[in-house]
Amino acid sequence: MGAKLFKTVNVLITSLVLLFILAAVSTVLVRGIPYIPASLKAPELVFAIRLSLITSIVSTTACLLVAIPVSYTLARYNLTGRRIAANLLRIPLTLPPVVSGVCLLLLFGTTTFGEILARMGLRFVFTVPGIILAQFFVNLPALITVLKAAIEAVDIRLEYVARTLGCTPSRAFLKVTLPLIRNNILAGLVLTWGKALGEFGAVLMLAGATRFKTETLPISLYLNMATGDMEDLMASAAILILIAVISLAVFERAGVKLYERVPGL
């Protein structure tokens, strides 16, 4: 195959895939956007948007607080079984979200551990905390993977230099490594938040689909589909697509620049 033909085939396939995606997304946006103003006045959709924003922000914050130390451990410490641990942490990435939801439902709903937590007031089955837990479980591995790769790309000798200048290991991380991966953190947070906002399968299995209780935007879309309320369905779908597009734009703007100059060095 000649170079020109090879290029033509690749460009053609790329164009067809792009056209397919744009056609599918545009169909929803064209039909759904006109319904958004009226739907935003409906108490149900307002509740779903507010609940989605609150739970996704909380779960994304929790993912960040956990992902940073876990990523650093996997990237920097030569521990026995580190590779096995890294692979085990990625299990939720390969599971269908519905299966992840079933795992959480059984763990917190049918085991002694779940009963103990329930007696302590920590109930996750068919509750708002269950939404947050499901989002956290599904999205944490992806953020860990992103941050681990970012930390590994930073030369560890920079931390050693900082420590020779009097920094503790934690201070060297905060002053050297963390600023160098800040764009990766921002990009990972945007994608994690976008995925949390749109999480459906795991949330449905663990928290259920109760109107005005555990009704996030994806759950609202599902309920409206079940009842045949096409206007609210199209509005919910259009809102989720717009949020996804904005998230991708922020992600691209953040970039992934590892070796920017660290302030103060």
C-alpha positions as a Markdown table, in Angstrom:
| # | Residue | x | y | z |
|---|---|---|---|---|
| 1 | Met | 0.0 | 0.0 | 0.0 |
| 2 | Gly | 1.5 | 3.3 | -1.1 |
| 3 | Ala | 2.0 | 6.2 | 1.4 |
| 4 | Lys | -0.8 | 8.3 | -0.2 |
| 5 | Leu | -3.3 | 5.4 | -0.1 |
| 6 | Phe | -2.4 | 4.5 | 3.4 |
| 7 | Lys | -2.9 | 8.1 | 4.5 |
| 8 | Thr | -6.2 | 8.3 | 2.7 |
| 9 | Val | -7.6 | 5.1 | 4.3 |
| 10 | Asn | -6.5 | 6.3 | 7.8 |
| 11 | Val | -8.1 | 9.8 | 7.4 |
| 12 | Leu | -11.3 | 8.3 | 5.9 |
| 13 | Ile | -11.7 | 5.9 | 8.9 |
| 14 | Thr | -11.0 | 8.7 | 11.3 |
| 15 | Ser | -13.5 | 11.0 | 9.6 |
| 16 | Leu | -16.2 | 8.3 | 9.6 |
| 17 | Val | -15.8 | 7.6 | 13.3 |
| 18 | Leu | -15.9 | 11.3 | 14.0 |
| 19 | Leu | -19.0 | 11.7 | 11.9 |
| 20 | Phe | -20.7 | 8.8 | 13.7 |
| 21 | Ile | -20.0 | 10.3 | 17.1 |
| 22 | Leu | -21.0 | 13.8 | 16.2 |
| 23 | Ala | -24.2 | 12.6 | 14.5 |
| 24 | Ala | -25.3 | 10.6 | 17.6 |
| 25 | Val | -24.5 | 13.4 | 20.1 |
| 26 | Ser | -25.9 | 16.2 | 17.9 |
| 27 | Thr | -29.2 | 14.3 | 17.5 |
| 28 | Val | -29.7 | 14.5 | 21.3 |
| 29 | Leu | -28.5 | 18.1 | 21.6 |
| 30 | Val | -30.7 | 19.4 | 18.8 |
| 31 | Arg | -33.8 | 17.7 | 20.3 |
| 32 | Gly | -32.9 | 18.2 | 24.0 |
| 33 | Ile | -31.6 | 21.7 | 24.3 |
| 34 | Pro | -35.0 | 23.4 | 23.5 |
| 35 | Tyr | -36.5 | 21.5 | 26.4 |
| 36 | Ile | -33.9 | 22.6 | 29.0 |
| 37 | Pro | -35.4 | 26.0 | 29.9 |
| 38 | Ala | -38.8 | 24.6 | 30.7 |
| 39 | Ser | -37.4 | 21.5 | 32.4 |
| 40 | Leu | -35.2 | 23.6 | 34.7 |
| 41 | Lys | -38.4 | 24.9 | 36.3 |
| 42 | Ala | -39.5 | 21.4 | 37.2 |
| 43 | Pro | -38.8 | 20.5 | 40.8 |
| 44 | Glu | -37.7 | 17.0 | 39.9 |
| 45 | Leu | -35.0 | 18.0 | 37.5 |
| 46 | Val | -33.8 | 20.7 | 39.8 |
| 47 | Phe | -33.5 | 18.1 | 42.6 |
| 48 | Ala | -31.7 | 15.7 | 40.3 |
| 49 | Ile | -29.2 | 18.4 | 39.2 |
| 50 | Arg | -28.5 | 19.6 | 42.7 |
| 51 | Leu | -28.1 | 16.0 | 44.0 |
| 52 | Ser | -25.8 | 15.1 | 41.1 |
| 53 | Leu | -23.6 | 18.2 | 41.7 |
| 54 | Ile | -23.3 | 17.6 | 45.4 |
| 55 | Thr | -22.6 | 13.9 | 45.3 |
| 56 | Ser | -20.1 | 14.2 | 42.4 |
| 57 | Ile | -18.2 | 16.9 | 44.1 |
| 58 | Val | -18.0 | 15.0 | 47.4 |
| 59 | Ser | -17.0 | 11.7 | 45.7 |
| 60 | Thr | -14.4 | 13.5 | 43.5 |
| 61 | Thr | -12.9 | 15.2 | 46.6 |
| 62 | Ala | -12.7 | 11.8 | 48.4 |
| 63 | Cys | -11.1 | 10.2 | 45.3 |
| 64 | Leu | -8.4 | 12.9 | 45.3 |
| 65 | Leu | -7.7 | 12.6 | 49.0 |
| 66 | Val | -7.2 | 8.8 | 48.6 |
| 67 | Ala | -5.6 | 8.7 | 45.2 |
| 68 | Ile | -2.7 | 11.0 | 46.0 |
| 69 | Pro | -1.2 | 8.8 | 48.8 |
| 70 | Val | -2.0 | 5.6 | 47.1 |
| 71 | Ser | -0.5 | 6.8 | 43.8 |
| 72 | Tyr | 2.6 | 8.0 | 45.6 |
| 73 | Thr | 3.0 | 4.6 | 47.4 |
| 74 | Leu | 2.7 | 2.7 | 44.2 |
| 75 | Ala | 5.1 | 5.0 | 42.3 |
| 76 | Arg | 7.8 | 5.6 | 44.9 |
| 77 | Tyr | 8.0 | 2.8 | 47.4 |
| 78 | Asn | 9.6 | -0.5 | 46.4 |
| 79 | Leu | 7.2 | -2.7 | 48.4 |
| 80 | Thr | 6.7 | -6.4 | 48.0 |
| 81 | Gly | 3.7 | -7.2 | 45.9 |
| 82 | Arg | 3.5 | -3.6 | 44.6 |
| 83 | Arg | 2.6 | -4.7 | 41.0 |
| 84 | Ile | 0.0 | -7.1 | 42.3 |
| 85 | Ala | -1.5 | -4.4 | 44.5 |
| 86 | Ala | -1.6 | -2.0 | 41.5 |
| 87 | Asn | -3.5 | -4.6 | 39.4 |
| 88 | Leu | -5.9 | -5.3 | 42.2 |
| 89 | Leu | -6.7 | -1.6 | 42.5 |
| 90 | Arg | -7.6 | -1.6 | 38.9 |
| 91 | Ile | -10.3 | -4.3 | 39.2 |
| 92 | Pro | -13.2 | -1.8 | 39.2 |
| 93 | Leu | -11.9 | -0.4 | 35.9 |
| 94 | Thr | -12.6 | -3.7 | 34.2 |
| 95 | Leu | -15.9 | -4.4 | 35.9 |
| 96 | Pro | -19.2 | -3.3 | 34.4 |
| 97 | Pro | -20.6 | -0.6 | 36.7 |
| 98 | Val | -23.6 | -2.7 | 37.4 |
| 99 | Val | -21.4 | -5.5 | 38.7 |
| 100 | Ser | -19.5 | -2.9 | 40.9 |
| 101 | Gly | -22.9 | -1.9 | 42.3 |
| 102 | Val | -23.8 | -5.5 | 43.1 |
| 103 | Cys | -20.5 | -6.0 | 44.9 |
| 104 | Leu | -21.2 | -2.9 | 47.0 |
| 105 | Leu | -24.8 | -3.9 | 47.6 |
| 106 | Leu | -23.8 | -7.3 | 48.9 |
| 107 | Leu | -20.9 | -5.9 | 51.0 |
| 108 | Phe | -22.9 | -3.2 | 52.7 |
| 109 | Gly | -26.3 | -4.8 | 52.7 |
| 110 | Thr | -25.8 | -8.5 | 53.5 |
| 111 | Thr | -22.6 | -8.9 | 55.5 |
| 112 | Thr | -21.8 | -8.4 | 59.2 |
| 113 | Phe | -19.6 | -5.5 | 58.2 |
| 114 | Gly | -22.5 | -3.8 | 56.6 |
| 115 | Glu | -24.8 | -4.5 | 59.6 |
| 116 | Ile | -22.2 | -3.0 | 62.0 |
| 117 | Leu | -22.0 | 0.2 | 59.9 |
| 118 | Ala | -25.7 | 0.4 | 59.7 |
| 119 | Arg | -26.0 | 0.2 | 63.5 |
| 120 | Met | -23.4 | 3.0 | 63.7 |
| 121 | Gly | -25.7 | 5.1 | 61.5 |
| 122 | Leu | -23.7 | 4.6 | 58.3 |
| 123 | Arg | -26.3 | 3.3 | 55.8 |
| 124 | Phe | -25.3 | 3.1 | 52.1 |
| 125 | Val | -28.1 | 0.9 | 50.7 |
| 126 | Phe | -30.8 | 3.1 | 49.0 |
| 127 | Thr | -29.4 | 6.3 | 50.5 |
| 128 | Val | -27.5 | 9.4 | 49.2 |
| 129 | Pro | -24.2 | 8.2 | 50.9 |
| 130 | Gly | -24.6 | 5.1 | 48.7 |
| 131 | Ile | -24.5 | 7.3 | 45.6 |
| 132 | Ile | -21.3 | 8.9 | 46.8 |
| 133 | Leu | -19.8 | 5.5 | 47.7 |
| 134 | Ala | -20.7 | 4.0 | 44.3 |
| 135 | Gln | -19.2 | 7.0 | 42.4 |
| 136 | Phe | -16.1 | 6.7 | 44.6 |
| 137 | Phe | -15.6 | 3.0 | 44.0 |
| 138 | Val | -16.0 | 3.2 | 40.3 |
| 139 | Asn | -13.9 | 6.3 | 39.7 |
| 140 | Leu | -11.0 | 6.0 | 42.2 |
| 141 | Pro | -8.9 | 3.4 | 40.2 |
| 142 | Ala | -8.8 | 5.7 | 37.1 |
| 143 | Leu | -7.6 | 8.7 | 39.1 |
| 144 | Ile | -5.0 | 6.5 | 40.8 |
| 145 | Thr | -3.7 | 5.3 | 37.5 |
| 146 | Val | -3.4 | 8.9 | 36.1 |
| 147 | Leu | -1.6 | 10.2 | 39.2 |
| 148 | Lys | 0.7 | 7.2 | 39.5 |
| 149 | Ala | 1.8 | 7.7 | 35.9 |
| 150 | Ala | 2.3 | 11.4 | 36.5 |
| 151 | Ile | 4.4 | 10.9 | 39.7 |
| 152 | Glu | 6.5 | 8.2 | 38.0 |
| 153 | Ala | 7.3 | 10.7 | 35.2 |
| 154 | Val | 8.8 | 13.2 | 37.7 |
| 155 | Asp | 12.5 | 12.6 | 38.3 |
| 156 | Ile | 12.8 | 11.3 | 41.8 |
| 157 | Arg | 16.2 | 13.0 | 42.1 |
| 158 | Leu | 14.4 | 16.3 | 42.4 |
| 159 | Glu | 12.9 | 15.1 | 45.7 |
| 160 | Tyr | 16.3 | 13.9 | 46.8 |
| 161 | Val | 17.8 | 17.3 | 46.1 |
| 162 | Ala | 15.0 | 18.9 | 48.1 |
| 163 | Arg | 15.7 | 16.6 | 51.0 |
| 164 | Thr | 19.4 | 17.4 | 51.0 |
| 165 | Leu | 18.4 | 21.0 | 51.4 |
| 166 | Gly | 16.5 | 20.2 | 54.6 |
| 167 | Cys | 13.0 | 19.2 | 53.4 |
| 168 | Thr | 11.3 | 16.2 | 55.0 |
| 169 | Pro | 9.9 | 13.6 | 52.6 |
| 170 | Ser | 6.4 | 15.0 | 52.9 |
| 171 | Arg | 7.6 | 18.6 | 52.4 |
| 172 | Ala | 9.7 | 17.5 | 49.4 |
| 173 | Phe | 6.5 | 16.0 | 47.9 |
| 174 | Leu | 4.5 | 19.1 | 48.6 |
| 175 | Lys | 7.1 | 21.6 | 47.3 |
| 176 | Val | 8.5 | 19.7 | 44.4 |
| 177 | Thr | 6.4 | 16.8 | 43.1 |
| 178 | Leu | 2.9 | 18.1 | 43.7 |
| 179 | Pro | 3.5 | 21.4 | 41.8 |
| 180 | Leu | 5.0 | 19.4 | 38.9 |
| 181 | Ile | 1.9 | 17.2 | 38.5 |
| 182 | Arg | -0.7 | 19.9 | 39.2 |
| 183 | Asn | -2.0 | 19.9 | 35.6 |
| 184 | Asn | -2.4 | 16.1 | 35.8 |
| 185 | Ile | -4.3 | 16.5 | 39.0 |
| 186 | Leu | -6.6 | 19.1 | 37.5 |
| 187 | Ala | -7.2 | 17.0 | 34.4 |
| 188 | Gly | -7.8 | 13.9 | 36.5 |
| 189 | Leu | -10.2 | 15.7 | 38.7 |
| 190 | Val | -12.2 | 17.1 | 35.8 |
| 191 | Leu | -12.6 | 13.7 | 34.2 |
| 192 | Thr | -13.3 | 12.0 | 37.5 |
| 193 | Trp | -16.0 | 14.6 | 38.3 |
| 194 | Gly | -17.5 | 14.2 | 34.8 |
| 195 | Lys | -17.7 | 10.4 | 35.2 |
| 196 | Ala | -19.1 | 10.7 | 38.7 |
| 197 | Leu | -21.8 | 13.0 | 37.5 |
| 198 | Gly | -22.8 | 10.5 | 34.8 |
| 199 | Glu | -22.4 | 7.3 | 36.9 |
| 200 | Phe | -25.5 | 5.1 | 36.5 |
| 201 | Gly | -25.1 | 1.4 | 36.9 |
| 202 | Ala | -23.3 | 1.2 | 40.3 |
| 203 | Val | -25.6 | 4.0 | 41.7 |
| 204 | Leu | -28.7 | 2.2 | 40.5 |
| 205 | Met | -27.7 | -1.1 | 42.1 |
| 206 | Leu | -26.6 | 0.4 | 45.5 |
| 207 | Ala | -28.7 | 3.5 | 46.0 |
| 208 | Gly | -31.7 | 2.6 | 43.9 |
| 209 | Ala | -33.9 | 4.8 | 41.8 |
| 210 | Thr | -36.3 | 6.7 | 44.1 |
| 211 | Arg | -37.7 | 10.0 | 43.0 |
| 212 | Phe | -36.7 | 13.0 | 45.1 |
| 213 | Lys | -34.4 | 10.8 | 47.2 |
| 214 | Thr | -31.6 | 9.1 | 45.2 |
| 215 | Glu | -32.5 | 10.7 | 41.8 |
| 216 | Thr | -29.4 | 11.9 | 40.1 |
| 217 | Leu | -29.4 | 13.1 | 36.5 |
| 218 | Pro | -28.7 | 9.6 | 35.0 |
| 219 | Ile | -31.3 | 8.1 | 37.3 |
| 220 | Ser | -33.8 | 10.8 | 36.3 |
| 221 | Leu | -33.1 | 10.0 | 32.7 |
| 222 | Tyr | -33.8 | 6.3 | 33.4 |
| 223 | Leu | -37.0 | 7.0 | 35.2 |
| 224 | Asn | -38.2 | 9.4 | 32.5 |
| 225 | Met | -37.5 | 6.8 | 29.9 |
| 226 | Ala | -39.5 | 4.2 | 31.9 |
| 227 | Thr | -42.5 | 6.5 | 32.2 |
| 228 | Gly | -42.3 | 7.8 | 28.6 |
| 229 | Asp | -41.6 | 11.5 | 29.6 |
| 230 | Met | -39.6 | 12.3 | 26.6 |
| 231 | Glu | -39.2 | 16.0 | 27.2 |
| 232 | Asp | -37.5 | 15.6 | 30.6 |
| 233 | Leu | -35.6 | 12.7 | 29.2 |
| 234 | Met | -34.2 | 14.7 | 26.3 |
| 235 | Ala | -33.4 | 17.7 | 28.6 |
| 236 | Ser | -31.5 | 15.4 | 31.1 |
| 237 | Ala | -29.6 | 13.8 | 28.3 |
| 238 | Ala | -28.7 | 17.2 | 26.8 |
| 239 | Ile | -27.5 | 18.5 | 30.1 |
| 240 | Leu | -25.2 | 15.5 | 30.7 |
| 241 | Ile | -23.8 | 15.9 | 27.2 |
| 242 | Leu | -23.1 | 19.6 | 27.6 |
| 243 | Ile | -21.4 | 18.9 | 31.0 |
| 244 | Ala | -19.3 | 16.2 | 29.3 |
| 245 | Val | -18.2 | 18.5 | 26.5 |
| 246 | Ile | -17.3 | 21.3 | 28.9 |
| 247 | Ser | -15.3 | 18.8 | 31.0 |
| 248 | Leu | -13.4 | 17.7 | 28.0 |
| 249 | Ala | -12.6 | 21.3 | 27.1 |
| 250 | Val | -11.3 | 22.0 | 30.6 |
| 251 | Phe | -9.3 | 18.8 | 30.4 |
| 252 | Glu | -7.7 | 19.8 | 27.1 |
| 253 | Arg | -7.0 | 23.3 | 28.4 |
| 254 | Ala | -5.3 | 21.9 | 31.5 |
| 255 | Gly | -2.9 | 19.9 | 29.4 |
| 256 | Val | -0.4 | 17.4 | 30.8 |
| 257 | Lys | 2.8 | 19.4 | 31.3 |
| 258 | Leu | 5.0 | 17.6 | 33.8 |
| 259 | Tyr | 8.1 | 19.6 | 33.7 |
| 260 | Glu | 7.0 | 23.2 | 34.3 |
| 261 | Arg | 9.3 | 25.2 | 36.6 |
| 262 | Val | 8.4 | 24.8 | 40.2 |
| 263 | Pro | 7.7 | 28.1 | 42.0 |
| 264 | Gly | 10.4 | 29.0 | 44.4 |
| 265 | Leu | 13.1 | 26.8 | 43.0 |
